[in-house]
């Protein structure tokens, strides 16, 4: 390994990602066929949210050295960013088959299989991760998610409990443990119990606000659910929480507020096809075509190459500012 590449990797490990990109590109100027350096460049681009740049670097890396455990794992991470969970699962499975040690790919393989409703496949991957690392809180959490989905609350509580035991600082595992315990209570007690937690031992756990939001949605109070998601977003800047708050506002019928929130989220997350479809349909139904145009144009410059066609297609279907009218939308509402 050259000194230039070692310096680049040190920058990457320290989280100085912009500097790491410059250093890696400098190392590649000296050795343009270094597949190892290209793989790390792809990983840094992924961490910076530069999906197209990551894909280009990863393609170059695999052209030089073929598919390795490292590049297969990166391909899985890239496909997750693009929302292709089935493709990501195949890539993570390749990483495991090619000899990746540790549990990163196995846990993410389990999560992707859970997303694609391959429950037995998810169980197998999580169990294999635990064979390698019995203290993996992430793997125990996946098994808890499986049990919860299948309605086995005792088992779900046990799995989440093990995750919390192995990683007591993991706020997500603790929130899942709290959620499954709340589901054992009468509906009228659940919100009161979690609000007590949020004022005491769980005050610093933003994931509990997500649990509160889900409980409020289940009770039919989408406006209150939106407030909980917005509170989490205000605390953390969490894009997922912002998007969920926007969807909750839409379900609550607060369409002006929902449109503003969805539009801002789309600019920040332009490759989210569900968000894109929901926002486009809502703005067309409201005849808010100029707002739609402004948002699509702002998001277009940040969208990956594979999504730009959808933006350009919708922009072409909008009437010119002098024409007015509505050309309709064929795609269905993408909100889950």
C-alpha positions as CSV (number, residue, x, y, z in Angstrom):
1,X,0.0,0.0,0.0
2,X,1.4,3.4,-1.0
3,X,1.8,6.2,1.6
4,X,-0.7,8.3,-0.4
5,X,-3.3,5.5,-0.1
6,X,-2.6,4.9,3.6
7,X,-3.1,8.7,4.2
8,X,-6.4,8.6,2.3
9,X,-7.7,5.6,4.4
10,X,-6.7,7.4,7.6
11,X,-8.8,10.4,6.5
12,X,-11.7,8.0,5.7
13,X,-11.4,6.3,9.2
14,X,-11.5,9.7,10.9
15,X,-14.6,10.8,9.1
16,X,-13.0,13.5,7.0
17,X,-14.8,12.3,3.9
18,X,-14.3,15.3,1.6
19,X,-10.5,15.2,2.2
20,X,-10.5,11.4,1.8
21,X,-12.1,11.7,-1.7
22,X,-9.3,14.2,-2.7
23,X,-6.6,11.9,-1.3
24,X,-8.1,8.8,-3.0
25,X,-8.3,10.5,-6.3
26,X,-4.7,11.6,-5.9
27,X,-3.6,8.1,-5.2
28,X,-5.6,6.8,-8.2
29,X,-3.9,9.4,-10.4
30,X,-0.7,7.5,-9.7
31,X,-2.3,4.0,-9.9
32,X,-5.5,4.3,-11.9
33,X,-6.0,0.5,-12.0
34,X,-5.9,0.0,-8.2
35,X,-9.2,-1.8,-7.5
36,X,-8.6,-1.6,-3.7
37,X,-8.4,2.2,-3.9
38,X,-11.4,2.4,-6.2
39,X,-13.5,0.3,-3.8
40,X,-12.7,2.6,-0.9
41,X,-13.5,5.6,-3.1
42,X,-16.9,4.0,-3.8
43,X,-17.4,3.5,-0.1
44,X,-16.6,7.2,0.7
45,X,-18.9,8.4,-2.0
46,X,-21.7,6.2,-0.5
47,X,-21.1,7.7,3.0
48,X,-21.3,11.2,1.4
49,X,-24.6,10.3,-0.3
50,X,-23.1,10.5,-3.8
51,X,-24.9,7.5,-5.2
52,X,-23.9,7.9,-8.9
53,X,-20.3,8.6,-8.1
54,X,-20.2,5.6,-5.8
55,X,-21.7,3.4,-8.5
56,X,-19.2,4.6,-11.1
57,X,-16.2,3.9,-8.7
58,X,-17.6,0.5,-7.8
59,X,-18.0,-0.5,-11.5
60,X,-14.4,0.5,-12.1
61,X,-13.2,-1.5,-9.1
62,X,-15.0,-4.6,-10.2
63,X,-13.7,-4.1,-13.8
64,X,-10.2,-4.2,-12.3
65,X,-10.4,-6.9,-9.7
66,X,-13.7,-8.7,-10.3
67,X,-16.3,-9.1,-7.6
68,X,-14.8,-9.6,-4.1
69,X,-16.4,-9.9,-0.7
70,X,-15.6,-6.2,-0.2
71,X,-17.1,-5.0,-3.5
72,X,-20.2,-7.3,-3.1
73,X,-20.9,-5.8,0.3
74,X,-20.5,-2.3,-1.1
75,X,-22.9,-3.2,-4.0
76,X,-25.4,-4.3,-1.3
77,X,-25.1,-1.0,0.5
78,X,-25.5,0.9,-2.8
79,X,-28.6,-1.0,-3.7
80,X,-30.1,-0.4,-0.3
81,X,-29.6,3.3,-0.9
82,X,-31.5,2.9,-4.1
83,X,-34.3,0.9,-2.5
84,X,-33.6,-2.3,-4.4
85,X,-33.8,-4.7,-1.4
86,X,-34.0,-7.9,-3.5
87,X,-30.8,-6.9,-5.4
88,X,-29.1,-5.9,-2.2
89,X,-29.9,-9.3,-0.7
90,X,-28.2,-11.0,-3.6
91,X,-25.2,-8.8,-3.2
92,X,-24.9,-9.4,0.5
93,X,-25.3,-13.2,0.0
94,X,-22.4,-12.9,-2.6
95,X,-20.3,-11.1,0.0
96,X,-20.9,-13.9,2.5
97,X,-20.2,-16.6,-0.1
98,X,-17.0,-14.9,-1.1
99,X,-15.7,-15.1,2.4
100,X,-16.6,-11.9,4.2
101,X,-15.9,-12.3,7.9
102,X,-17.9,-10.6,10.7
103,X,-21.7,-10.0,10.6
104,X,-22.2,-6.8,8.6
105,X,-23.4,-8.5,5.4
106,X,-25.3,-11.2,7.2
107,X,-27.3,-8.8,9.3
108,X,-28.1,-6.6,6.3
109,X,-29.0,-9.7,4.3
110,X,-31.5,-10.6,7.0
111,X,-32.9,-7.1,7.0
112,X,-33.3,-7.1,3.2
113,X,-35.0,-10.5,3.2
114,X,-37.3,-9.2,5.9
115,X,-38.2,-6.2,3.7
116,X,-38.9,-8.6,0.7
117,X,-41.0,-10.9,3.0
118,X,-38.6,-13.8,2.8
119,X,-39.1,-14.5,6.5
120,X,-37.3,-17.9,6.6
121,X,-34.4,-16.5,4.6
122,X,-34.2,-13.6,7.1
123,X,-34.3,-16.0,10.0
124,X,-31.5,-18.1,8.5
125,X,-29.2,-15.1,7.9
126,X,-29.8,-13.6,11.4
127,X,-29.1,-17.0,13.0
128,X,-25.9,-17.4,11.0
129,X,-24.8,-13.9,12.2
130,X,-25.4,-15.0,15.8
131,X,-23.3,-18.1,15.2
132,X,-20.4,-15.8,14.3
133,X,-21.1,-13.2,17.0
134,X,-23.5,-14.3,19.7
135,X,-23.6,-10.8,21.1
136,X,-24.8,-9.1,17.9
137,X,-27.6,-6.8,19.0
138,X,-28.5,-6.2,15.4
139,X,-29.1,-9.9,14.7
140,X,-31.1,-10.4,17.9
141,X,-33.2,-7.4,16.9
142,X,-33.9,-8.9,13.5
143,X,-35.1,-12.1,15.2
144,X,-37.3,-9.9,17.4
145,X,-38.8,-8.2,14.3
146,X,-39.6,-11.6,12.8
147,X,-41.3,-12.9,16.0
148,X,-43.3,-9.6,16.3
149,X,-44.4,-9.8,12.7
150,X,-45.6,-13.4,13.3
151,X,-47.5,-12.3,16.4
152,X,-45.2,-14.2,18.9
153,X,-45.0,-11.5,21.5
154,X,-43.2,-13.6,24.1
155,X,-40.5,-14.5,21.7
156,X,-40.2,-11.0,20.4
157,X,-39.8,-9.6,23.9
158,X,-37.1,-12.2,24.6
159,X,-35.1,-11.4,21.4
160,X,-35.3,-7.6,22.0
161,X,-34.3,-8.2,25.6
162,X,-31.2,-10.0,24.5
163,X,-30.4,-7.2,22.0
164,X,-30.7,-4.7,24.8
165,X,-28.7,-6.8,27.2
166,X,-25.8,-7.0,24.7
167,X,-26.0,-3.4,23.7
168,X,-27.6,-1.3,26.5
169,X,-26.7,1.9,24.7
170,X,-28.5,0.9,21.5
171,X,-31.5,3.1,21.5
172,X,-33.2,1.3,18.7
173,X,-33.1,-2.1,20.4
174,X,-34.4,-0.6,23.6
175,X,-37.3,1.2,21.7
176,X,-38.3,-2.1,20.1
177,X,-38.3,-3.8,23.5
178,X,-40.5,-1.0,24.9
179,X,-42.8,-1.3,21.9
180,X,-43.4,-5.0,22.3
181,X,-44.1,-4.6,26.0
182,X,-46.6,-1.8,25.3
183,X,-48.5,-4.0,23.0
184,X,-49.3,-6.2,25.9
185,X,-51.1,-3.3,27.6
186,X,-54.7,-2.1,27.0
187,X,-54.7,0.4,24.1
188,X,-55.8,3.2,26.4
189,X,-52.7,2.8,28.6
190,X,-50.0,2.5,25.9
191,X,-49.6,6.2,25.1
192,X,-49.6,7.2,28.8
193,X,-46.9,4.7,29.6
194,X,-44.5,5.8,26.8
195,X,-45.1,9.5,27.6
196,X,-43.9,8.7,31.1
197,X,-40.8,7.1,29.7
198,X,-40.1,10.1,27.4
199,X,-40.1,12.3,30.5
200,X,-37.8,10.1,32.5
201,X,-35.4,7.3,31.5
202,X,-36.1,7.5,27.8
203,X,-36.0,11.2,27.4
204,X,-32.8,11.0,25.2
205,X,-34.0,8.2,23.0
206,X,-35.4,9.6,19.8
207,X,-36.6,6.1,18.7
208,X,-39.2,6.2,21.4
209,X,-40.8,9.1,19.6
210,X,-41.2,6.9,16.6
211,X,-42.9,4.3,18.8
212,X,-45.3,7.0,20.1
213,X,-46.0,8.1,16.6
214,X,-46.9,4.6,15.5
215,X,-49.2,4.1,18.5
216,X,-51.0,7.3,17.7
217,X,-51.4,6.3,14.1
218,X,-52.9,3.0,15.2
219,X,-55.4,4.8,17.3
220,X,-56.4,6.9,14.3
221,X,-54.8,10.2,15.4
222,X,-52.6,11.1,12.5
223,X,-52.3,14.7,13.5
224,X,-50.8,13.7,16.8
225,X,-48.6,11.2,15.0
226,X,-47.3,14.0,12.8
227,X,-46.4,16.0,15.9
228,X,-44.4,13.1,17.4
229,X,-42.5,12.5,14.1
230,X,-41.9,16.3,13.8
231,X,-40.5,16.3,17.4
232,X,-38.1,13.6,16.5
233,X,-37.1,15.3,13.3
234,X,-36.5,18.6,15.2
235,X,-34.3,16.8,17.7
236,X,-32.2,14.8,15.2
237,X,-32.7,16.2,11.7
238,X,-33.7,12.6,10.8
239,X,-34.9,12.6,7.2
240,X,-37.0,9.5,7.7
241,X,-38.8,11.2,10.6
242,X,-39.5,14.3,8.4
243,X,-40.9,12.1,5.7
244,X,-43.2,10.2,8.2
245,X,-44.4,13.5,9.6
246,X,-45.3,14.7,6.1
247,X,-47.2,11.5,5.3
248,X,-49.0,11.7,8.6
249,X,-50.0,15.3,7.8
250,X,-51.4,14.2,4.5
251,X,-53.4,11.4,6.1
252,X,-54.7,14.0,8.6
253,X,-56.0,16.1,5.7
254,X,-53.6,19.0,6.4
255,X,-52.7,19.2,2.7
256,X,-51.0,22.6,2.6
257,X,-48.6,21.6,5.4
258,X,-48.1,18.2,4.0
259,X,-47.2,19.6,0.5
260,X,-44.6,21.9,1.9
261,X,-43.1,19.1,4.0
262,X,-43.2,16.5,1.3
263,X,-41.6,18.9,-1.2
264,X,-38.7,19.7,1.1
265,X,-38.2,16.0,1.8
266,X,-38.2,15.2,-1.9
267,X,-35.4,17.8,-2.6
268,X,-33.3,16.1,0.1
269,X,-34.2,12.5,-0.9
270,X,-34.9,12.7,-4.7
271,X,-34.4,9.0,-5.3
272,X,-37.2,8.0,-3.0
273,X,-39.8,6.7,-5.5
274,X,-42.6,6.5,-3.0
275,X,-42.1,10.1,-1.9
276,X,-41.9,11.2,-5.6
277,X,-45.1,9.5,-6.6
278,X,-47.0,10.6,-3.6
279,X,-45.9,14.3,-3.9
280,X,-46.6,14.4,-7.7
281,X,-50.1,13.0,-7.4
282,X,-51.0,15.2,-4.4
283,X,-49.9,18.4,-6.1
284,X,-51.7,17.5,-9.3
285,X,-54.9,16.7,-7.4
286,X,-54.5,20.1,-5.6
287,X,-53.8,21.8,-9.0
288,X,-50.6,23.2,-7.4
289,X,-48.7,22.9,-10.6
290,X,-46.2,25.8,-10.2
291,X,-45.2,24.5,-6.7
292,X,-44.8,21.1,-8.3
293,X,-42.6,22.5,-11.1
294,X,-40.4,24.4,-8.6
295,X,-39.9,21.3,-6.4
296,X,-39.2,18.9,-9.3
297,X,-36.6,21.3,-10.8
298,X,-34.9,21.7,-7.4
299,X,-34.8,17.9,-6.9
300,X,-33.8,17.1,-10.5
301,X,-30.2,18.3,-10.0
302,X,-29.8,16.1,-7.0
303,X,-31.4,12.9,-8.4
304,X,-29.3,10.0,-9.5
305,X,-29.1,9.2,-13.2
306,X,-31.5,6.3,-12.9
307,X,-34.2,8.6,-11.5
308,X,-33.8,11.8,-13.7
309,X,-35.9,10.4,-16.5
310,X,-38.9,10.3,-14.1
311,X,-38.4,13.9,-13.2
312,X,-37.9,15.0,-16.8
313,X,-41.0,13.1,-17.8
314,X,-43.2,14.8,-15.2
315,X,-41.8,18.2,-16.0
316,X,-42.5,17.7,-19.7
317,X,-46.1,16.9,-18.8
318,X,-46.6,20.1,-17.0
319,X,-48.2,22.9,-19.0
320,X,-46.1,26.0,-19.6
321,X,-46.7,28.8,-17.1
322,X,-48.9,30.6,-19.6
323,X,-51.1,27.6,-20.5
324,X,-52.6,26.2,-17.3
325,X,-54.5,23.0,-17.2
326,X,-53.7,19.6,-15.8
327,X,-52.5,16.6,-17.8
328,X,-53.2,14.1,-15.0
329,X,-51.0,11.4,-13.6
330,X,-51.1,7.7,-14.5
331,X,-48.9,6.4,-11.6
332,X,-50.7,5.4,-8.4
333,X,-50.2,6.8,-5.0
334,X,-46.9,5.4,-3.8
335,X,-47.4,6.0,0.0
336,X,-47.2,2.8,2.0
